[in-house]
């Protein structure tokens, strides 16, 4: 994935989103953007479950499904299964998903 001023890119009809997850947080929700490795922008997301037995990953998928108004089955964790920085694919209607991602990225 190339450098971008946004934490996402469009690939075909899908949106590929880069997220920095904080598991075990006291409160849940999106928290703006951060600079990741190599200057890549990341959407920050806090989830309550700790990173045990896939609970935090499931919470990330659930949070994205709710935020983007999509079924959980349309969201795929592509990389970062055991890391805080994750790449997820949101299938279908990339333009609408990009607009929503832009809203979530706003300070």
Biopython code that builds the backbone (N, CA, C, O; Angstrom):
import numpy as np
from Bio.PDB.StructureBuilder import StructureBuilder

atoms = [
    (1, "UNK", "N", (0.843, -1.166, 0.000)),
    (1, "UNK", "CA", (0.000, 0.000, 0.000)),
    (1, "UNK", "C", (0.893, 1.235, 0.000)),
    (1, "UNK", "O", (1.854, 1.308, 0.766)),
    (2, "UNK", "N", (0.590, 2.178, -0.831)),
    (2, "UNK", "CA", (1.418, 3.375, -0.947)),
    (2, "UNK", "C", (1.053, 4.395, 0.123)),
    (2, "UNK", "O", (0.025, 4.285, 0.792)),
    (3, "UNK", "N", (1.926, 5.391, 0.265)),
    (3, "UNK", "CA", (1.661, 6.474, 1.206)),
    (3, "UNK", "C", (0.415, 7.223, 0.775)),
    (3, "UNK", "O", (0.125, 7.356, -0.414)),
    (4, "UNK", "N", (-0.314, 7.707, 1.764)),
    (4, "UNK", "CA", (-1.533, 8.428, 1.473)),
    (4, "UNK", "C", (-1.789, 9.421, 2.594)),
    (4, "UNK", "O", (-1.407, 9.195, 3.742)),
    (5, "UNK", "N", (-2.439, 10.519, 2.248)),
    (5, "UNK", "CA", (-2.817, 11.492, 3.265)),
    (5, "UNK", "C", (-4.016, 10.981, 4.056)),
    (5, "UNK", "O", (-4.347, 11.536, 5.103)),
    (6, "UNK", "N", (-4.658, 9.950, 3.575)),
    (6, "UNK", "CA", (-5.817, 9.359, 4.235)),
    (6, "UNK", "C", (-5.466, 7.955, 4.724)),
    (6, "UNK", "O", (-4.566, 7.320, 4.174)),
    (7, "UNK", "N", (-6.160, 7.464, 5.746)),
    (7, "UNK", "CA", (-5.873, 6.121, 6.251)),
    (7, "UNK", "C", (-6.560, 5.010, 5.458)),
    (7, "UNK", "O", (-6.770, 3.912, 5.973)),
    (8, "UNK", "N", (-6.900, 5.294, 4.232)),
    (8, "UNK", "CA", (-7.588, 4.311, 3.400)),
    (8, "UNK", "C", (-7.228, 4.514, 1.939)),
    (8, "UNK", "O", (-6.680, 5.544, 1.547)),
    (9, "UNK", "N", (-7.551, 3.506, 1.147)),
    (9, "UNK", "CA", (-7.457, 3.639, -0.300)),
    (9, "UNK", "C", (-8.570, 2.788, -0.910)),
    (9, "UNK", "O", (-9.104, 1.881, -0.270)),
    (10, "UNK", "N", (-8.899, 3.095, -2.133)),
    (10, "UNK", "CA", (-9.945, 2.354, -2.845)),
    (10, "UNK", "C", (-9.273, 1.380, -3.791)),
    (10, "UNK", "O", (-8.400, 1.752, -4.575)),
    (11, "UNK", "N", (-9.689, 0.132, -3.706)),
    (11, "UNK", "CA", (-9.211, -0.919, -4.609)),
    (11, "UNK", "C", (-10.438, -1.561, -5.247)),
    (11, "UNK", "O", (-11.138, -2.352, -4.617)),
    (12, "UNK", "N", (-10.684, -1.210, -6.496)),
    (12, "UNK", "CA", (-11.881, -1.715, -7.169)),
    (12, "UNK", "C", (-13.116, -1.158, -6.493)),
    (12, "UNK", "O", (-13.273, 0.057, -6.381)),
    (13, "UNK", "N", (-14.007, -2.053, -6.034)),
    (13, "UNK", "CA", (-15.232, -1.628, -5.355)),
    (13, "UNK", "C", (-15.090, -1.726, -3.834)),
    (13, "UNK", "O", (-16.075, -1.607, -3.106)),
    (14, "UNK", "N", (-13.857, -1.944, -3.357)),
    (14, "UNK", "CA", (-13.618, -2.115, -1.927)),
    (14, "UNK", "C", (-12.810, -0.951, -1.361)),
    (14, "UNK", "O", (-12.074, -0.271, -2.076)),
    (15, "UNK", "N", (-12.967, -0.747, -0.074)),
    (15, "UNK", "CA", (-12.166, 0.229, 0.647)),
    (15, "UNK", "C", (-11.186, -0.544, 1.518)),
    (15, "UNK", "O", (-11.589, -1.434, 2.267)),
    (16, "UNK", "N", (-9.915, -0.215, 1.425)),
    (16, "UNK", "CA", (-8.889, -0.835, 2.263)),
    (16, "UNK", "C", (-8.500, 0.207, 3.306)),
    (16, "UNK", "O", (-8.038, 1.299, 2.978)),
    (17, "UNK", "N", (-8.698, -0.157, 4.566)),
    (17, "UNK", "CA", (-8.550, 0.772, 5.679)),
    (17, "UNK", "C", (-7.414, 0.322, 6.591)),
    (17, "UNK", "O", (-7.317, -0.855, 6.939)),
    (18, "UNK", "N", (-6.554, 1.266, 6.975)),
    (18, "UNK", "CA", (-5.461, 0.995, 7.910)),
    (18, "UNK", "C", (-5.867, 1.558, 9.275)),
    (18, "UNK", "O", (-6.232, 2.727, 9.392)),
    (19, "UNK", "N", (-5.796, 0.708, 10.302)),
    (19, "UNK", "CA", (-6.287, 1.071, 11.629)),
    (19, "UNK", "C", (-5.217, 0.795, 12.680)),
    (19, "UNK", "O", (-4.516, -0.215, 12.617)),
    (20, "UNK", "N", (-5.098, 1.700, 13.645)),
    (20, "UNK", "CA", (-4.262, 1.460, 14.828)),
    (20, "UNK", "C", (-5.208, 1.236, 15.986)),
    (20, "UNK", "O", (-5.945, 2.136, 16.389)),
    (21, "UNK", "N", (-5.179, 0.022, 16.518)),
    (21, "UNK", "CA", (-6.124, -0.395, 17.545)),
    (21, "UNK", "C", (-5.507, -0.286, 18.936)),
    (21, "UNK", "O", (-4.353, -0.655, 19.151)),
    (22, "UNK", "N", (-6.292, 0.223, 19.866)),
    (22, "UNK", "CA", (-5.926, 0.223, 21.277)),
    (22, "UNK", "C", (-6.883, -0.724, 21.982)),
    (22, "UNK", "O", (-8.015, -0.347, 22.283)),
    (23, "UNK", "N", (-6.438, -1.964, 22.253)),
    (23, "UNK", "CA", (-7.304, -2.911, 22.958)),
    (23, "UNK", "C", (-7.294, -2.631, 24.460)),
    (23, "UNK", "O", (-6.364, -2.011, 24.976)),
    (24, "UNK", "N", (-8.324, -3.088, 25.152)),
    (24, "UNK", "CA", (-8.393, -2.915, 26.595)),
    (24, "UNK", "C", (-8.629, -1.482, 27.022)),
    (24, "UNK", "O", (-8.286, -1.103, 28.141)),
    (25, "UNK", "N", (-9.213, -0.679, 26.143)),
    (25, "UNK", "CA", (-9.461, 0.734, 26.447)),
    (25, "UNK", "C", (-10.668, 0.884, 27.378)),
    (25, "UNK", "O", (-11.560, 0.036, 27.391)),
    (26, "UNK", "N", (-10.685, 1.955, 28.146)),
    (26, "UNK", "CA", (-11.827, 2.216, 29.036)),
    (26, "UNK", "C", (-13.067, 2.615, 28.258)),
    (26, "UNK", "O", (-14.189, 2.311, 28.663)),
    (27, "UNK", "N", (-12.861, 3.294, 27.140)),
    (27, "UNK", "CA", (-13.991, 3.691, 26.301)),
    (27, "UNK", "C", (-13.716, 3.234, 24.875)),
    (27, "UNK", "O", (-12.566, 3.082, 24.465)),
    (28, "UNK", "N", (-14.795, 3.018, 24.128)),
    (28, "UNK", "CA", (-14.656, 2.563, 22.746)),
    (28, "UNK", "C", (-14.931, 3.709, 21.797)),
    (28, "UNK", "O", (-15.655, 4.648, 22.125)),
    (29, "UNK", "N", (-14.339, 3.620, 20.607)),
    (29, "UNK", "CA", (-14.662, 4.585, 19.583)),
    (29, "UNK", "C", (-13.469, 4.998, 18.752)),
    (29, "UNK", "O", (-12.326, 4.636, 19.032)),
    (30, "UNK", "N", (-13.767, 5.763, 17.725)),
    (30, "UNK", "CA", (-12.745, 6.271, 16.820)),
    (30, "UNK", "C", (-12.143, 7.521, 17.430)),
    (30, "UNK", "O", (-12.829, 8.297, 18.096)),
    (31, "UNK", "N", (-10.848, 7.707, 17.194)),
    (31, "UNK", "CA", (-10.118, 8.775, 17.877)),
    (31, "UNK", "C", (-9.179, 9.505, 16.921)),
    (31, "UNK", "O", (-8.023, 9.756, 17.259)),
    (32, "UNK", "N", (-9.670, 9.849, 15.726)),
    (32, "UNK", "CA", (-8.859, 10.607, 14.782)),
    (32, "UNK", "C", (-7.861, 9.733, 14.036)),
    (32, "UNK", "O", (-8.084, 8.538, 13.842)),
    (33, "UNK", "N", (-6.763, 10.345, 13.622)),
    (33, "UNK", "CA", (-5.744, 9.631, 12.857)),
    (33, "UNK", "C", (-4.381, 9.782, 13.525)),
    (33, "UNK", "O", (-4.155, 10.682, 14.334)),
    (34, "UNK", "N", (-3.488, 8.881, 13.163)),
    (34, "UNK", "CA", (-2.114, 8.909, 13.668)),
    (34, "UNK", "C", (-1.180, 8.575, 12.525)),
    (34, "UNK", "O", (-1.589, 7.989, 11.523)),
    (35, "UNK", "N", (0.081, 8.954, 12.684)),
    (35, "UNK", "CA", (1.092, 8.565, 11.716)),
    (35, "UNK", "C", (1.651, 7.217, 12.128)),
    (35, "UNK", "O", (2.045, 7.017, 13.277)),
    (36, "UNK", "N", (1.681, 6.306, 11.188)),
    (36, "UNK", "CA", (2.211, 4.974, 11.442)),
    (36, "UNK", "C", (3.587, 4.815, 10.844)),
    (36, "UNK", "O", (4.240, 5.800, 10.499)),
    (37, "UNK", "N", (4.030, 3.576, 10.719)),
    (37, "UNK", "CA", (5.338, 3.310, 10.134)),
    (37, "UNK", "C", (5.446, 3.854, 8.708)),
    (37, "UNK", "O", (4.492, 3.784, 7.932)),
    (38, "UNK", "N", (6.590, 4.382, 8.381)),
    (38, "UNK", "CA", (6.862, 4.903, 7.037)),
    (38, "UNK", "C", (5.905, 6.006, 6.617)),
    (38, "UNK", "O", (5.647, 6.174, 5.425)),
    (39, "UNK", "N", (5.378, 6.756, 7.564)),
    (39, "UNK", "CA", (4.512, 7.882, 7.237)),
    (39, "UNK", "C", (3.115, 7.513, 6.791)),
    (39, "UNK", "O", (2.392, 8.361, 6.267)),
    (40, "UNK", "N", (2.721, 6.273, 6.985)),
    (40, "UNK", "CA", (1.381, 5.826, 6.605)),
    (40, "UNK", "C", (0.387, 6.353, 7.630)),
    (40, "UNK", "O", (0.642, 6.279, 8.832)),
    (41, "UNK", "N", (-0.728, 6.877, 7.175)),
    (41, "UNK", "CA", (-1.770, 7.387, 8.068)),
    (41, "UNK", "C", (-2.628, 6.223, 8.550)),
    (41, "UNK", "O", (-2.929, 5.303, 7.790)),
    (42, "UNK", "N", (-3.021, 6.276, 9.829)),
    (42, "UNK", "CA", (-3.808, 5.218, 10.448)),
    (42, "UNK", "C", (-5.012, 5.816, 11.159)),
    (42, "UNK", "O", (-4.888, 6.828, 11.848)),
    (43, "UNK", "N", (-6.165, 5.201, 10.999)),
    (43, "UNK", "CA", (-7.354, 5.586, 11.742)),
    (43, "UNK", "C", (-7.236, 4.948, 13.125)),
    (43, "UNK", "O", (-7.030, 3.739, 13.231)),
    (44, "UNK", "N", (-7.364, 5.745, 14.182)),
    (44, "UNK", "CA", (-7.224, 5.220, 15.540)),
    (44, "UNK", "C", (-8.586, 4.728, 16.035)),
    (44, "UNK", "O", (-9.607, 5.397, 15.877)),
    (45, "UNK", "N", (-8.566, 3.532, 16.641)),
    (45, "UNK", "CA", (-9.788, 2.920, 17.152)),
    (45, "UNK", "C", (-9.508, 2.295, 18.504)),
    (45, "UNK", "O", (-8.569, 1.513, 18.653)),
    (46, "UNK", "N", (-10.327, 2.642, 19.496)),
    (46, "UNK", "CA", (-10.212, 2.050, 20.827)),
    (46, "UNK", "C", (-11.335, 1.036, 21.002)),
    (46, "UNK", "O", (-12.493, 1.312, 20.687)),
    (47, "UNK", "N", (-10.972, -0.150, 21.513)),
    (47, "UNK", "CA", (-11.966, -1.187, 21.808)),
    (47, "UNK", "C", (-11.761, -1.667, 23.242)),
    (47, "UNK", "O", (-10.649, -1.616, 23.766)),
    (48, "UNK", "N", (-12.823, -2.125, 23.865)),
    (48, "UNK", "CA", (-12.755, -2.575, 25.259)),
    (48, "UNK", "C", (-12.107, -3.942, 25.434)),
    (48, "UNK", "O", (-11.308, -4.108, 26.355)),
    (49, "UNK", "N", (-12.414, -4.932, 24.590)),
    (49, "UNK", "CA", (-11.823, -6.256, 24.819)),
    (49, "UNK", "C", (-10.299, -6.221, 24.736)),
    (49, "UNK", "O", (-9.717, -5.478, 23.946)),
    (50, "UNK", "N", (-9.682, -7.035, 25.563)),
    (50, "UNK", "CA", (-8.224, -7.172, 25.511)),
    (50, "UNK", "C", (-7.854, -8.057, 24.331)),
    (50, "UNK", "O", (-8.694, -8.773, 23.787)),
    (51, "UNK", "N", (-6.608, -8.000, 23.951)),
    (51, "UNK", "CA", (-6.125, -8.775, 22.807)),
    (51, "UNK", "C", (-5.876, -10.221, 23.233)),
    (51, "UNK", "O", (-4.733, -10.673, 23.303)),
    (52, "UNK", "N", (-6.950, -10.928, 23.512)),
    (52, "UNK", "CA", (-6.866, -12.331, 23.913)),
    (52, "UNK", "C", (-7.894, -13.130, 23.130)),
    (52, "UNK", "O", (-9.064, -12.755, 23.053)),
    (53, "UNK", "N", (-7.449, -14.228, 22.555)),
    (53, "UNK", "CA", (-8.340, -15.155, 21.855)),
    (53, "UNK", "C", (-9.155, -14.485, 20.746)),
    (53, "UNK", "O", (-10.272, -14.912, 20.455)),
    (54, "UNK", "N", (-8.606, -13.449, 20.135)),
    (54, "UNK", "CA", (-9.281, -12.798, 19.011)),
    (54, "UNK", "C", (-10.404, -11.853, 19.397)),
    (54, "UNK", "O", (-11.116, -11.353, 18.526)),
    (55, "UNK", "N", (-10.575, -11.601, 20.687)),
    (55, "UNK", "CA", (-11.678, -10.737, 21.133)),
    (55, "UNK", "C", (-11.535, -9.307, 20.625)),
    (55, "UNK", "O", (-12.525, -8.698, 20.221)),
    (56, "UNK", "N", (-10.327, -8.765, 20.637)),
    (56, "UNK", "CA", (-10.129, -7.397, 20.158)),
    (56, "UNK", "C", (-10.377, -7.314, 18.650)),
    (56, "UNK", "O", (-10.972, -6.347, 18.174)),
    (57, "UNK", "N", (-9.926, -8.318, 17.897)),
    (57, "UNK", "CA", (-10.163, -8.319, 16.449)),
    (57, "UNK", "C", (-11.657, -8.374, 16.144)),
    (57, "UNK", "O", (-12.135, -7.685, 15.243)),
    (58, "UNK", "N", (-12.389, -9.189, 16.891)),
    (58, "UNK", "CA", (-13.836, -9.266, 16.693)),
    (58, "UNK", "C", (-14.490, -7.918, 16.999)),
    (58, "UNK", "O", (-15.426, -7.506, 16.313)),
    (59, "UNK", "N", (-13.991, -7.231, 18.038)),
    (59, "UNK", "CA", (-14.532, -5.919, 18.386)),
    (59, "UNK", "C", (-14.222, -4.885, 17.310)),
    (59, "UNK", "O", (-15.036, -4.000, 17.046)),
    (60, "UNK", "N", (-13.053, -4.992, 16.689)),
    (60, "UNK", "CA", (-12.688, -4.081, 15.598)),
    (60, "UNK", "C", (-13.650, -4.270, 14.427)),
    (60, "UNK", "O", (-14.166, -3.296, 13.878)),
    (61, "UNK", "N", (-13.885, -5.508, 14.052)),
    (61, "UNK", "CA", (-14.804, -5.795, 12.941)),
    (61, "UNK", "C", (-16.209, -5.299, 13.278)),
    (61, "UNK", "O", (-16.877, -4.706, 12.431)),
    (62, "UNK", "N", (-16.655, -5.538, 14.505)),
    (62, "UNK", "CA", (-17.983, -5.079, 14.922)),
    (62, "UNK", "C", (-18.083, -3.558, 14.892)),
    (62, "UNK", "O", (-19.096, -3.014, 14.452)),
    (63, "UNK", "N", (-17.041, -2.863, 15.357)),
    (63, "UNK", "CA", (-17.050, -1.397, 15.362)),
    (63, "UNK", "C", (-17.091, -0.844, 13.940)),
    (63, "UNK", "O", (-17.817, 0.110, 13.659)),
    (64, "UNK", "N", (-16.310, -1.445, 13.048)),
    (64, "UNK", "CA", (-16.322, -0.985, 11.658)),
    (64, "UNK", "C", (-17.658, -1.276, 10.995)),
    (64, "UNK", "O", (-18.165, -0.445, 10.241)),
    (65, "UNK", "N", (-18.236, -2.440, 11.263)),
    (65, "UNK", "CA", (-19.540, -2.782, 10.688)),
    (65, "UNK", "C", (-20.588, -1.763, 11.121)),
    (65, "UNK", "O", (-21.391, -1.308, 10.306)),
    (66, "UNK", "N", (-20.579, -1.406, 12.405)),
    (66, "UNK", "CA", (-21.539, -0.423, 12.901)),
    (66, "UNK", "C", (-21.283, 0.960, 12.309)),
    (66, "UNK", "O", (-22.219, 1.644, 11.893)),
    (67, "UNK", "N", (-20.019, 1.372, 12.269)),
    (67, "UNK", "CA", (-19.679, 2.713, 11.782)),
    (67, "UNK", "C", (-19.970, 2.886, 10.294)),
    (67, "UNK", "O", (-20.356, 3.970, 9.856)),
    (68, "UNK", "N", (-19.785, 1.818, 9.519)),
    (68, "UNK", "CA", (-19.966, 1.907, 8.073)),
    (68, "UNK", "C", (-21.324, 1.385, 7.622)),
    (68, "UNK", "O", (-21.631, 1.418, 6.430)),
    (69, "UNK", "N", (-22.143, 0.905, 8.555)),
    (69, "UNK", "CA", (-23.470, 0.408, 8.212)),
    (69, "UNK", "C", (-23.418, -0.808, 7.303)),
    (69, "UNK", "O", (-24.225, -0.944, 6.384)),
    (70, "UNK", "N", (-22.470, -1.682, 7.563)),
    (70, "UNK", "CA", (-22.265, -2.877, 6.744)),
    (70, "UNK", "C", (-22.382, -4.121, 7.605)),
    (70, "UNK", "O", (-22.180, -4.052, 8.817)),
    (71, "UNK", "N", (-22.705, -5.260, 7.001)),
    (71, "UNK", "CA", (-22.679, -6.498, 7.779)),
    (71, "UNK", "C", (-21.238, -6.878, 8.101)),
    (71, "UNK", "O", (-20.320, -6.550, 7.349)),
    (72, "UNK", "N", (-21.044, -7.563, 9.207)),
    (72, "UNK", "CA", (-19.700, -7.985, 9.600)),
    (72, "UNK", "C", (-19.048, -8.837, 8.522)),
    (72, "UNK", "O", (-17.829, -8.810, 8.355)),
    (73, "UNK", "N", (-19.854, -9.588, 7.795)),
    (73, "UNK", "CA", (-19.312, -10.478, 6.761)),
    (73, "UNK", "C", (-18.668, -9.712, 5.610)),
    (73, "UNK", "O", (-17.922, -10.301, 4.828)),
    (74, "UNK", "N", (-18.936, -8.419, 5.487)),
    (74, "UNK", "CA", (-18.343, -7.631, 4.408)),
    (74, "UNK", "C", (-16.980, -7.055, 4.799)),
    (74, "UNK", "O", (-16.331, -6.394, 3.988)),
    (75, "UNK", "N", (-16.548, -7.301, 6.030)),
    (75, "UNK", "CA", (-15.282, -6.751, 6.522)),
    (75, "UNK", "C", (-14.301, -7.897, 6.752)),
    (75, "UNK", "O", (-14.596, -8.854, 7.469)),
    (76, "UNK", "N", (-13.131, -7.781, 6.129)),
    (76, "UNK", "CA", (-12.110, -8.817, 6.208)),
    (76, "UNK", "C", (-10.838, -8.232, 6.800)),
    (76, "UNK", "O", (-10.364, -7.183, 6.363)),
    (77, "UNK", "N", (-10.289, -8.914, 7.793)),
    (77, "UNK", "CA", (-9.009, -8.533, 8.360)),
    (77, "UNK", "C", (-7.922, -9.107, 7.461)),
    (77, "UNK", "O", (-7.715, -10.320, 7.430)),
    (78, "UNK", "N", (-7.224, -8.234, 6.725)),
    (78, "UNK", "CA", (-6.226, -8.687, 5.751)),
    (78, "UNK", "C", (-4.845, -8.877, 6.360)),
    (78, "UNK", "O", (-4.121, -9.794, 5.973)),
    (79, "UNK", "N", (-4.469, -8.023, 7.308)),
    (79, "UNK", "CA", (-3.168, -8.186, 7.955)),
    (79, "UNK", "C", (-3.216, -7.559, 9.337)),
    (79, "UNK", "O", (-4.043, -6.692, 9.620)),
    (80, "UNK", "N", (-2.303, -8.022, 10.194)),
    (80, "UNK", "CA", (-2.214, -7.481, 11.533)),
    (80, "UNK", "C", (-3.032, -8.246, 12.553)),
    (80, "UNK", "O", (-3.457, -7.678, 13.560)),
    (81, "UNK", "N", (-3.256, -9.519, 12.309)),
    (81, "UNK", "CA", (-4.080, -10.325, 13.214)),
    (81, "UNK", "C", (-3.585, -10.227, 14.657)),
    (81, "UNK", "O", (-4.399, -10.159, 15.578)),
    (82, "UNK", "N", (-2.275, -10.219, 14.872)),
    (82, "UNK", "CA", (-1.711, -10.176, 16.222)),
    (82, "UNK", "C", (-0.979, -8.859, 16.493)),
    (82, "UNK", "O", (-0.131, -8.790, 17.383)),
    (83, "UNK", "N", (-1.304, -7.823, 15.732)),
    (83, "UNK", "CA", (-0.624, -6.530, 15.873)),
    (83, "UNK", "C", (-1.645, -5.426, 16.127)),
    (83, "UNK", "O", (-2.840, -5.600, 15.890)),
    (84, "UNK", "N", (-1.158, -4.300, 16.609)),
    (84, "UNK", "CA", (-2.048, -3.154, 16.808)),
    (84, "UNK", "C", (-2.412, -2.477, 15.491)),
    (84, "UNK", "O", (-3.511, -1.942, 15.345)),
    (85, "UNK", "N", (-1.489, -2.503, 14.536)),
    (85, "UNK", "CA", (-1.755, -1.906, 13.228)),
    (85, "UNK", "C", (-2.347, -2.980, 12.334)),
    (85, "UNK", "O", (-1.733, -4.022, 12.106)),
    (86, "UNK", "N", (-3.539, -2.718, 11.831)),
    (86, "UNK", "CA", (-4.273, -3.705, 11.042)),
    (86, "UNK", "C", (-4.703, -3.100, 9.711)),
    (86, "UNK", "O", (-4.923, -1.895, 9.598)),
    (87, "UNK", "N", (-4.815, -3.957, 8.718)),
    (87, "UNK", "CA", (-5.363, -3.568, 7.429)),
    (87, "UNK", "C", (-6.636, -4.375, 7.239)),
    (87, "UNK", "O", (-6.632, -5.603, 7.322)),
    (88, "UNK", "N", (-7.726, -3.660, 6.982)),
    (88, "UNK", "CA", (-9.020, -4.312, 6.805)),
    (88, "UNK", "C", (-9.618, -3.912, 5.469)),
    (88, "UNK", "O", (-9.409, -2.795, 4.995)),
    (89, "UNK", "N", (-10.353, -4.815, 4.872)),
    (89, "UNK", "CA", (-11.032, -4.562, 3.604)),
    (89, "UNK", "C", (-12.533, -4.514, 3.859)),
    (89, "UNK", "O", (-13.102, -5.425, 4.461)),
    (90, "UNK", "N", (-13.166, -3.443, 3.394)),
    (90, "UNK", "CA", (-14.613, -3.296, 3.486)),
    (90, "UNK", "C", (-15.156, -3.456, 2.075)),
    (90, "UNK", "O", (-14.914, -2.617, 1.207)),
    (91, "UNK", "N", (-15.885, -4.531, 1.857)),
    (91, "UNK", "CA", (-16.338, -4.886, 0.514)),
    (91, "UNK", "C", (-17.556, -4.067, 0.092)),
    (91, "UNK", "O", (-18.488, -3.856, 0.869)),
    (92, "UNK", "N", (-17.521, -3.612, -1.157)),
    (92, "UNK", "CA", (-18.667, -2.966, -1.780)),
    (92, "UNK", "C", (-18.811, -1.485, -1.501)),
    (92, "UNK", "O", (-18.502, -1.013, -0.407)),
    (93, "UNK", "N", (-19.285, -0.756, -2.501)),
    (93, "UNK", "CA", (-19.588, 0.672, -2.432)),
    (93, "UNK", "C", (-18.454, 1.477, -1.800)),
    (93, "UNK", "O", (-18.627, 2.131, -0.772)),
    (94, "UNK", "N", (-17.305, 1.409, -2.438)),
    (94, "UNK", "CA", (-16.099, 2.049, -1.920)),
    (94, "UNK", "C", (-16.255, 3.562, -1.765)),
    (94, "UNK", "O", (-15.703, 4.142, -0.831)),
    (95, "UNK", "N", (-16.989, 4.200, -2.654)),
    (95, "UNK", "CA", (-17.128, 5.656, -2.564)),
    (95, "UNK", "C", (-17.856, 6.077, -1.292)),
    (95, "UNK", "O", (-17.441, 7.020, -0.619)),
    (96, "UNK", "N", (-18.941, 5.379, -0.962)),
    (96, "UNK", "CA", (-19.681, 5.684, 0.267)),
    (96, "UNK", "C", (-18.826, 5.367, 1.483)),
    (96, "UNK", "O", (-18.831, 6.120, 2.457)),
    (97, "UNK", "N", (-18.094, 4.262, 1.439)),
    (97, "UNK", "CA", (-17.227, 3.888, 2.552)),
    (97, "UNK", "C", (-16.101, 4.907, 2.723)),
    (97, "UNK", "O", (-15.731, 5.234, 3.851)),
    (98, "UNK", "N", (-15.558, 5.408, 1.622)),
    (98, "UNK", "CA", (-14.492, 6.414, 1.692)),
    (98, "UNK", "C", (-15.021, 7.704, 2.323)),
    (98, "UNK", "O", (-14.323, 8.335, 3.116)),
    (99, "UNK", "N", (-16.234, 8.092, 1.979)),
    (99, "UNK", "CA", (-16.821, 9.295, 2.568)),
    (99, "UNK", "C", (-16.992, 9.124, 4.075)),
    (99, "UNK", "O", (-16.741, 10.052, 4.844)),
    (100, "UNK", "N", (-17.415, 7.946, 4.488)),
    (100, "UNK", "CA", (-17.587, 7.671, 5.924)),
    (100, "UNK", "C", (-16.230, 7.643, 6.624)),
    (100, "UNK", "O", (-16.094, 8.163, 7.731)),
    (101, "UNK", "N", (-15.227, 7.040, 5.988)),
    (101, "UNK", "CA", (-13.891, 6.992, 6.564)),
    (101, "UNK", "C", (-13.333, 8.405, 6.742)),
    (101, "UNK", "O", (-12.655, 8.697, 7.728)),
    (102, "UNK", "N", (-13.621, 9.258, 5.795)),
    (102, "UNK", "CA", (-13.175, 10.665, 5.888)),
    (102, "UNK", "C", (-13.826, 11.351, 7.098)),
    (102, "UNK", "O", (-13.173, 12.114, 7.811)),
    (103, "UNK", "N", (-15.120, 11.072, 7.323)),
    (103, "UNK", "CA", (-15.807, 11.623, 8.488)),
    (103, "UNK", "C", (-15.177, 11.136, 9.795)),
    (103, "UNK", "O", (-14.968, 11.914, 10.726)),
    (104, "UNK", "N", (-14.881, 9.843, 9.846)),
    (104, "UNK", "CA", (-14.294, 9.259, 11.053)),
    (104, "UNK", "C", (-12.871, 9.766, 11.303)),
    (104, "UNK", "O", (-12.409, 9.777, 12.443)),
    (105, "UNK", "N", (-12.187, 10.179, 10.254)),
    (105, "UNK", "CA", (-10.812, 10.664, 10.353)),
    (105, "UNK", "C", (-10.717, 12.108, 10.794)),
    (105, "UNK", "O", (-9.653, 12.566, 11.210)),
    (106, "UNK", "N", (-11.818, 12.826, 10.705)),
    (106, "UNK", "CA", (-11.804, 14.251, 11.030)),
    (106, "UNK", "C", (-11.515, 14.457, 12.518)),
    (106, "UNK", "O", (-11.991, 13.699, 13.364)),
    (107, "UNK", "N", (-10.730, 15.493, 12.826)),
    (107, "UNK", "CA", (-10.406, 15.761, 14.245)),
    (107, "UNK", "C", (-11.602, 16.216, 15.038)),
    (107, "UNK", "O", (-11.486, 16.477, 16.236)),
]
sb = StructureBuilder()
sb.init_structure("model")
sb.init_model(0)
sb.init_chain("A")
sb.init_seg("    ")
for serial, (resi, resn, name, xyz) in enumerate(atoms, 1):
    if name == "N":
        sb.init_residue(resn, " ", resi, " ")
    sb.init_atom(name, np.array(xyz, "f"), 0.0, 1.0, " ", f" {name:<3s}", serial, name[0])
structure = sb.get_structure()
